[in-house]
Amino acid sequence: MGLFAIIPQSHCVIVERMGKFSRIQHSGLRFILPFIESRKVFHGKEWTYNGENCAHKRFGSFSALELSDQRLNTNSRTYHTMDNVKVDIDAVIFWRIVDPQLAVYAVDNLILSLVDIALNALRTNIGSMTLDQVLSERASLTQNVTAELISTSAKWGISLQKVEIQELNVDDQTQNAMLKQMDAERERRAVISIAEGEAEAKKISAQAEKEAAIIRAEGTARAQELLAASDAHYLNALCASGTVSREEAAKILLAQKYIDGFSVISQNASDKVFLPNSAAGLMIDSANK
């Protein structure tokens, strides 16, 4: 038994006096009293999981606890969701020792107890969720499980940071059903997208036709307004000349419009044009005037 020992950084050693807890020695060169004091050693399956040491290292005649953050990968376990689907889940536990005395003496086999309470809490939460919720709400599931274990882990002198799902597997039948569901969802979204696109295109086309009709109507109204202004100006000019009265000027303007109309409808040589008697009379009467 060495009276002096160098304890590495981020490690600590439990010192027992006459088989009872005495004190904690942290990093540096440390001394114990001969014969009545000893540094604790972890034997067998204590502080191990799957045959590997957890949160401690062996240094010759004593064991030192690691005070740094620890990662513990659990074995795969089968759980049942609320919709009765079997899922195999591998979880990972992130934790660290904050009170070495409690971690060693407050619970028998800390590592196994930590794994059991973490996986039991995970089983309880997964049992209250559907498979879709487990897949889509992992962050919420992690928070719920971690929150449930904070008080228990504190009694054991450890800080439980989080319990996270590392891998989730389902059977082939469930996997095929999930694939079919995803395909159906993609098809549904595609149909909705096409329908929305067609509706938007019709809306844009209708809006364009509306704006074009408004522009055409405004153009026609403006043209008529200018034509009316031109006719009024022509009438005023005829009247101002003093040779004809306003009524005679109006008849002359009407005769000119008849002539303009005939020039338009007679542009096609194959068409027959019949002149109404009233129009001819109007033209003759206007000429005589």
Backbone torsions as a table, in degrees:
resi	resn	phi	psi	omega
1	MET	NA	124.2	-180.0
2	GLY	-86.3	130.5	178.4
3	LEU	-74.6	-31.7	179.1
4	PHE	-108.5	145.4	177.7
5	ALA	-151.6	144.2	174.8
6	ILE	-100.6	118.3	-178.5
7	ILE	-97.5	127.4	-176.7
8	PRO	-67.2	164.6	176.4
9	GLN	-60.1	144.7	179.3
10	SER	61.5	27.5	175.6
11	HIS	-130.6	161.6	174.1
12	CYS	-147.1	161.2	-177.5
13	VAL	-127.1	137.3	175.4
14	ILE	-87.9	124.2	177.7
15	VAL	-104.8	127.3	178.2
16	GLU	-112.2	141.4	176.6
17	ARG	-116.9	117.6	-178.6
18	MET	56.8	39.6	178.3
19	GLY	79.7	4.4	-178.2
20	LYS	-120.6	148.0	-179.4
21	PHE	-56.5	133.3	179.5
22	SER	-115.1	-55.4	-176.9
23	ARG	-166.2	175.7	177.9
24	ILE	-115.8	130.2	176.3
25	GLN	-106.3	127.1	-179.4
26	HIS	-98.4	-172.9	-171.5
27	SER	-58.1	146.3	179.9
28	GLY	125.4	-172.3	177.5
29	LEU	-85.6	120.6	-174.2
30	ARG	-125.8	155.8	-175.2
31	PHE	-129.7	145.4	173.9
32	ILE	-126.4	156.3	178.8
33	LEU	-74.9	136.4	-178.7
34	PRO	-69.8	150.0	173.9
35	PHE	72.4	-42.4	-174.9
36	ILE	-100.1	-14.3	-179.9
37	GLU	-121.0	150.6	177.2
38	SER	-151.0	155.1	176.3
39	ARG	-93.1	137.1	-173.4
40	LYS	-68.7	141.8	177.3
41	VAL	-123.3	134.1	178.4
42	PHE	-94.9	126.4	-175.8
43	HIS	-114.5	161.1	171.0
44	GLY	58.6	-134.5	-176.4
45	LYS	-85.6	-0.5	179.0
46	GLU	-66.0	130.3	-179.8
47	TRP	62.0	37.3	175.7
48	THR	-131.9	156.8	175.3
49	TYR	-148.1	125.9	-175.8
50	ASN	56.7	36.0	176.7
51	GLY	78.9	3.9	-178.7
52	GLU	-112.7	141.1	176.9
53	ASN	-65.6	141.4	-179.5
54	CYS	-122.8	125.3	172.5
55	ALA	60.0	22.9	174.2
56	HIS	-156.1	158.3	177.6
57	LYS	-134.5	149.8	179.7
58	ARG	-95.2	127.1	177.2
59	PHE	-122.9	89.4	178.5
60	GLY	63.5	-109.5	-173.9
61	SER	-94.6	5.6	179.9
62	PHE	-144.2	166.5	177.7
63	SER	-115.1	140.0	179.3
64	ALA	-115.4	132.3	177.7
65	LEU	-81.2	141.2	177.7
66	GLU	-89.4	129.1	-179.1
67	LEU	-98.4	0.9	179.4
68	SER	-82.6	171.4	179.0
69	ASP	-63.9	139.5	-177.6
70	GLN	-117.8	150.1	177.1
71	ARG	-124.3	126.6	-177.0
72	LEU	-125.5	112.8	178.2
73	ASN	-87.0	121.9	-178.2
74	THR	-88.2	162.9	174.5
75	ASN	-73.4	155.0	179.1
76	SER	-67.8	134.9	177.4
77	ARG	-129.9	154.4	-179.4
78	THR	-96.3	132.1	179.0
79	TYR	-125.3	160.3	177.1
80	HIS	-118.7	127.4	177.7
81	THR	-81.3	174.2	-178.2
82	MET	-63.7	-30.0	177.3
83	ASP	-92.3	23.6	170.9
84	ASN	61.8	44.1	175.3
85	VAL	-109.0	132.0	178.3
86	LYS	-82.9	130.5	177.9
87	VAL	-131.8	137.1	174.9
88	ASP	-100.0	122.8	-172.6
89	ILE	-125.5	132.2	168.8
90	ASP	-103.2	123.4	-179.0
91	ALA	-110.9	157.7	176.1
92	VAL	-127.7	135.2	-177.0
93	ILE	-112.0	126.7	176.6
94	PHE	-106.6	123.6	-174.8
95	TRP	-155.8	170.8	176.1
96	ARG	-156.3	154.6	178.7
97	ILE	-83.4	128.0	177.2
98	VAL	-114.9	-22.3	177.4
99	ASP	-135.5	94.4	-175.8
100	PRO	-58.5	-34.4	-178.7
101	GLN	-64.1	-47.3	177.6
102	LEU	-65.4	-39.7	-178.0
103	ALA	-61.7	-31.9	-177.6
104	VAL	-89.2	-38.7	-169.6
105	TYR	-108.9	-18.2	-174.2
106	ALA	-82.2	-17.1	-178.1
107	VAL	-145.2	144.2	177.2
108	ASP	-86.1	123.5	-179.2
109	ASN	59.2	75.8	-175.8
110	LEU	-57.3	-44.6	-173.7
111	ILE	-63.7	-48.9	-179.3
112	LEU	-64.4	-39.9	178.5
113	SER	-64.7	-39.9	178.9
114	LEU	-62.8	-44.8	179.2
115	VAL	-63.3	-42.6	-177.3
116	ASP	-63.8	-47.3	-177.4
117	ILE	-69.0	-32.7	179.4
118	ALA	-67.8	-45.8	-178.0
119	LEU	-72.6	-32.5	176.4
120	ASN	-66.9	-41.0	176.0
121	ALA	-64.9	-37.8	177.2
122	LEU	-64.1	-41.8	178.8
123	ARG	-62.7	-42.8	-179.5
124	THR	-62.9	-44.3	-178.6
125	ASN	-70.0	-40.3	179.4
126	ILE	-66.4	-34.6	178.9
127	GLY	-65.9	-18.3	179.0
128	SER	-99.7	8.6	-178.5
129	MET	-126.1	151.9	172.4
130	THR	-80.0	167.7	179.8
131	LEU	-61.6	-40.9	179.5
132	ASP	-61.2	-39.2	179.0
133	GLN	-68.0	-39.2	178.3
134	VAL	-61.8	-39.4	-178.0
135	LEU	-73.6	-35.6	-173.1
136	SER	-96.8	-15.6	-174.8
137	GLU	-122.4	44.6	-179.2
138	ARG	-63.4	-39.8	-179.0
139	ALA	-62.4	-43.3	178.5
140	SER	-65.6	-39.0	178.3
141	LEU	-63.2	-42.9	178.0
142	THR	-61.0	-43.8	-179.8
143	GLN	-63.8	-42.2	-178.7
144	ASN	-64.8	-45.9	-179.0
145	VAL	-64.6	-44.8	-179.5
146	THR	-61.8	-42.4	-179.5
147	ALA	-62.5	-36.2	-179.4
148	GLU	-68.6	-25.7	-172.6
149	LEU	-100.6	-3.7	-175.8
150	ILE	-61.9	-47.3	-176.4
151	SER	-65.8	-42.2	179.9
152	THR	-65.9	-44.3	-178.9
153	SER	-65.2	-32.1	178.8
154	ALA	-65.4	-34.3	178.1
155	LYS	-66.8	-23.4	-179.6
156	TRP	-95.8	6.0	176.8
157	GLY	76.9	24.1	179.4
158	ILE	-126.2	156.6	174.8
159	SER	-108.9	113.6	179.4
160	LEU	-89.4	114.0	-175.5
161	GLN	-82.8	-48.2	174.6
162	LYS	-170.3	155.8	173.3
163	VAL	-117.2	114.4	-170.3
164	GLU	-120.4	141.0	175.0
165	ILE	-75.7	121.6	-178.7
166	GLN	-92.1	-40.8	-179.2
167	GLU	-147.5	139.2	179.7
168	LEU	-131.0	126.9	-178.8
169	ASN	-128.2	144.0	175.3
170	VAL	-123.1	168.6	-179.5
171	ASP	-73.2	169.9	-175.4
172	ASP	-62.4	-38.6	-179.4
173	GLN	-62.8	-45.2	178.3
174	THR	-66.9	-37.4	178.7
175	GLN	-62.5	-43.6	178.4
176	ASN	-64.1	-40.2	178.6
177	ALA	-63.9	-38.6	178.4
178	MET	-65.4	-39.7	178.7
179	LEU	-64.5	-41.9	177.8
180	LYS	-63.8	-39.9	179.0
181	GLN	-64.4	-40.8	178.7
182	MET	-66.6	-38.8	177.4
183	ASP	-63.5	-43.5	178.5
184	ALA	-62.8	-39.0	179.3
185	GLU	-66.7	-39.9	177.1
186	ARG	-64.4	-41.1	178.3
187	GLU	-63.9	-40.9	179.3
188	ARG	-62.5	-43.0	179.6
189	ARG	-66.4	-35.5	178.9
190	ALA	-65.5	-43.1	179.2
191	VAL	-62.7	-44.7	179.3
192	ILE	-62.6	-41.1	-179.6
193	SER	-64.3	-42.2	179.3
194	ILE	-64.4	-44.9	-179.9
195	ALA	-62.2	-43.0	178.8
196	GLU	-64.8	-37.7	178.4
197	GLY	-65.2	-43.3	179.2
198	GLU	-65.0	-41.4	179.0
199	ALA	-63.3	-40.3	179.0
200	GLU	-66.2	-38.6	179.0
201	ALA	-64.8	-42.1	178.0
202	LYS	-64.2	-39.1	179.5
203	LYS	-63.3	-44.2	179.5
204	ILE	-65.0	-41.9	179.6
205	SER	-63.5	-43.7	178.8
206	ALA	-63.0	-39.9	178.7
207	GLN	-64.5	-40.1	178.8
208	ALA	-65.5	-42.1	178.4
209	GLU	-63.7	-39.6	178.6
210	LYS	-61.8	-47.0	-179.3
211	GLU	-64.8	-38.4	178.9
212	ALA	-65.2	-41.3	179.0
213	ALA	-63.7	-39.5	178.4
214	ILE	-63.6	-42.7	179.7
215	ILE	-63.8	-43.2	179.0
216	ARG	-63.3	-43.9	-179.8
217	ALA	-62.8	-41.9	178.6
218	GLU	-64.4	-37.5	178.2
219	GLY	-66.1	-42.9	178.7
220	THR	-63.4	-43.8	179.7
221	ALA	-62.4	-39.6	180.0
222	ARG	-67.0	-39.6	179.1
223	ALA	-64.2	-43.3	178.5
224	GLN	-64.5	-37.2	178.7
225	GLU	-63.8	-43.6	179.2
226	LEU	-66.8	-38.6	179.6
227	LEU	-65.3	-42.0	178.4
228	ALA	-63.1	-39.8	179.2
229	ALA	-65.5	-37.0	178.8
230	SER	-66.5	-43.4	179.0
231	ASP	-62.9	-42.0	-179.9
232	ALA	-63.3	-39.6	178.8
233	HIS	-65.0	-38.7	179.8
234	TYR	-65.4	-43.1	179.0
235	LEU	-63.1	-43.0	179.3
236	ASN	-62.8	-36.4	179.1
237	ALA	-67.3	-41.0	178.7
238	LEU	-64.5	-42.1	-179.7
239	CYS	-67.8	-35.8	-178.8
240	ALA	-68.0	-22.9	-179.0
241	SER	-69.7	-24.1	177.5
242	GLY	83.6	-0.8	-177.6
243	THR	-87.5	-25.8	-179.2
244	VAL	-133.0	156.3	175.5
245	SER	-81.8	174.6	-179.4
246	ARG	-68.0	-34.9	178.3
247	GLU	-67.7	-41.8	178.4
248	GLU	-66.0	-37.0	178.7
249	ALA	-64.3	-37.8	178.4
250	ALA	-64.3	-39.6	178.9
251	LYS	-66.0	-38.2	178.1
252	ILE	-63.4	-43.0	179.0
253	LEU	-63.4	-41.2	179.2
254	LEU	-64.5	-39.0	178.7
255	ALA	-64.7	-38.2	178.5
256	GLN	-65.1	-37.2	179.1
257	LYS	-68.6	-34.9	174.7
258	TYR	-62.0	-44.8	-179.7
259	ILE	-62.7	-42.5	178.3
260	ASP	-62.4	-38.0	179.7
261	GLY	-67.2	-39.6	178.8
262	PHE	-65.3	-35.6	179.6
263	SER	-65.5	-28.1	-179.7
264	VAL	-78.3	-46.2	-174.6
265	ILE	-78.1	-12.6	-179.1
266	SER	-102.2	15.8	-179.0
267	GLN	-68.9	-31.3	179.5
268	ASN	-89.3	118.4	-175.9
269	ALA	-66.5	-24.7	-177.4
270	SER	-80.3	-12.1	-179.9
271	ASP	-86.3	141.2	174.4
272	LYS	-93.9	132.8	-177.9
273	VAL	-117.4	124.0	178.1
274	PHE	-106.2	122.4	-178.9
275	LEU	-90.0	127.8	177.4
276	PRO	-69.0	148.4	-179.5
277	ASN	-60.2	-35.7	-177.5
278	SER	-65.3	-32.8	179.7
279	ALA	-70.5	-42.8	179.4
280	ALA	-64.3	-42.4	179.2
281	GLY	-61.6	-38.8	179.8
282	LEU	-63.4	-41.4	-179.5
283	MET	-65.5	-43.1	-179.2
284	ILE	-65.5	-42.5	-179.7
285	ASP	-62.7	-39.4	179.6
286	SER	-67.9	-35.8	179.4
287	ALA	-67.4	-41.0	179.3
288	ASN	-63.0	-34.5	179.8
289	LYS	-64.1	NA	NA
